[in-house]
Amino acid sequence: MSLARNIANLPNGDDAPLFGCRALINFNGTGTIAIRDSANVTSLSDNATGKYTITFDKAMKDANYVVVCGNTYNRMAHTQQNDSSYTRSTTQCQVGSNSSGGYFDPPYMEISIFQ
């Protein structure tokens, strides 16, 4: 089925382009970090308090993907745009969780990657 045909069958008749989630992860950021569920993620690393590296199973086509972050307390969760020490590549990205008091390890972090 072509994408055009697929879009035509959407319930609201919207013809805007569809973009799929390329990777996602839900993990425990406190104590010993643990992945609860993920897709296209091969590993998770704990870099420091509130800072993590996500490594993809299948690489992105380039490093210009969109990272959407959230955490338990709905405080600021972000990618390297907010911290110049973070890196991003086709195979991994770094994310963090902070509040006005600084970085913290949240019980839940949820990350989605779109490209």
Residue pairs with C-beta under 8 A, 6 or more apart in sequence:
3 17
3 18
6 18
7 14
7 15
7 16
7 17
7 18
8 15
19 114
19 115
20 114
21 39
21 112
21 113
21 114
22 40
22 56
22 60
22 65
22 113
22 114
22 115
23 38
23 39
23 40
23 41
23 54
23 56
23 57
23 111
23 112
23 113
24 37
24 38
24 39
24 40
24 41
24 110
24 111
24 112
24 113
25 35
25 37
25 38
25 39
25 41
25 44
25 54
25 109
25 110
25 111
26 35
26 36
26 37
26 38
26 108
26 109
26 110
26 111
27 33
27 34
27 35
27 36
27 38
27 44
27 52
27 108
27 109
28 34
28 36
28 107
28 108
28 109
29 46
29 50
29 52
29 71
29 97
29 105
29 106
29 107
29 108
29 109
30 105
30 106
30 107
31 105
33 44
33 46
33 52
35 41
35 44
38 44
40 56
40 57
40 58
40 113
41 54
41 55
41 56
41 57
42 55
42 56
42 57
43 54
43 55
44 52
44 53
44 54
44 55
45 52
45 53
45 55
46 52
47 53
47 94
48 103
49 102
49 103
49 104
49 105
50 96
50 97
50 98
50 102
50 103
50 104
50 105
50 106
51 86
51 94
51 95
51 96
51 103
52 94
52 95
52 96
52 109
53 92
53 93
53 94
54 92
54 93
54 94
54 95
54 111
55 91
55 92
56 90
56 91
56 92
56 113
59 90
59 91
60 90
60 91
60 113
60 115
61 90
61 115
62 90
62 115
63 88
63 89
63 90
64 115
65 93
65 113
65 114
65 115
66 113
66 114
66 115
67 79
67 93
67 95
67 111
67 112
67 113
68 111
68 112
68 113
68 114
69 77
69 78
69 79
69 95
69 97
69 109
69 110
69 111
70 77
70 109
70 110
70 111
71 77
71 97
71 106
71 108
71 109
71 110
72 106
72 107
72 108
72 109
73 99
73 106
75 97
75 98
75 99
75 104
75 106
76 82
76 97
76 98
76 99
77 95
77 96
77 97
77 98
77 106
77 109
77 111
78 95
78 96
78 97
78 98
79 86
79 88
79 93
79 94
79 95
79 96
80 86
80 87
80 88
80 93
80 94
82 96
83 94
83 96
86 93
86 94
86 95
86 96
87 93
87 94
88 94
93 113
95 109
95 111
96 103
97 103
97 104
97 105
97 106
97 109
98 104
